Amino acid sequence: MKKDTLNLVTRSDYPAPVELTRAQLKGWVRVVFWGLRVYIVVMIALVAIGFARGHA
């Protein structure tokens, strides 16, 4: 390691890690995310049906 990089890593004033929390989804944002989940499941099902019938 370079001297400058080592100095940066070992400095005592380097900020402490912050605990991350998950954002709480509210209202229409929650509806949109559930809609995306449903859309993904439907698209995966359609792709699976397409491959099962031999249309790729």
VOGU-3710 file (C-alpha; in Angstrom, 3 decimals, decimal comma):
1> mkkdtlnlvt> 0,000/0,000/0,000  1,128/3,522/-0,635  2,010/5,675/2,332  -0,845/8,148/1,633  -3,446/5,366/1,447  -2,183/3,747/4,633  -2,349/7,119/6,393  -5,978/7,591/5,299  -7,007/4,171/6,582  -5,337/4,545/9,967
11> rsdypapvel> -6,429/8,129/10,724  -8,360/8,448/13,977  -10,778/11,093/12,654  -12,165/8,735/9,997  -15,983/8,620/10,426  -17,480/5,610/12,170  -19,802/3,326/10,144  -23,478/4,241/10,258  -26,159/1,581/10,672  -28,381/1,414/7,599
21> traqlkgwvr> -32,124/1,069/7,965  -34,729/0,221/5,366  -37,042/2,996/4,207  -40,701/2,538/5,073  -42,832/2,552/1,929  -46,146/4,372/2,235  -49,246/4,940/0,140  -48,985/4,823/-3,638  -45,295/3,871/-3,548  -46,208/0,577/-1,871
31> vvfwglrvyi> -48,915/-0,034/-4,507  -46,433/0,622/-7,339  -43,890/-1,801/-5,879  -46,531/-4,525/-5,467  -47,608/-3,879/-9,053  -44,020/-4,358/-10,224  -43,775/-7,628/-8,314  -46,993/-8,913/-9,902  -45,785/-7,795/-13,348  -42,489/-9,669/-12,901
41> vvmialvaig> -44,276/-12,867/-11,833  -46,640/-12,660/-14,831  -43,762/-12,074/-17,256  -41,800/-15,018/-15,838  -44,901/-17,215/-16,210  -45,363/-16,108/-19,838  -41,709/-16,812/-20,642  -41,990/-20,250/-19,020  -45,130/-21,017/-21,046  -43,405/-19,841/-24,212
51> fargha> -40,397/-22,075/-23,642  -42,619/-25,029/-22,706  -44,504/-24,710/-26,015  -41,276/-24,319/-27,980  -41,589/-20,646/-28,956  -38,445/-18,834/-28,029
//
